[in-house]
Amino acid sequence: MKRTVSLILVSLFTLSLLGGCNTIRGAGQDIEEGGEAIQRSTS
């Protein structure tokens, strides 16, 4: 029983980390695109 609960918790934790990485990556891309737009407008 403890092993099953542990496996479920580890699985959920892993999935939440993967989801967080995608969110952070997307935010980073948005910030990068914003910076590039500013560079283009000042050139």
N, C-alpha and C positions, 0 to 999 in steps of 0.2 A: 504493500500500500504506500509506504513512504517513498519507494522508488518511483512509482507511477506519478505521485504528486511532484516529486523532484523533476522528473522528465517534462511534465507539463509546464512547470514554472520556468525551466530552462528554455523550453521551446517558445513560450510567450515572451520571455526576456529577449531572446534572439530576434524574434520577429519585430519587436518594438525598436530594437537598435537599428535594424535594416530600414524600417520606416523613417526613423529619425535621420539617418544618413541621406536618404532621398530628399527629405525636406531641407536639410542644411545645404545640400548640393544645389538644389533649386534656388535657394535664397542667395547663395554665392554667385550663381549665374546671373540672377537679376541684378545684383549689385555691380557685377562686372559689366553688364550691358549698359547700365546707367552711367558708369564711368566712361565707357567708350563713347556714349552719346555726348557727354560733356566735352570730351576731347575733340570730337568732330565739330561741335558748335563753336569752339574757341579757335579752330584752325582757319 
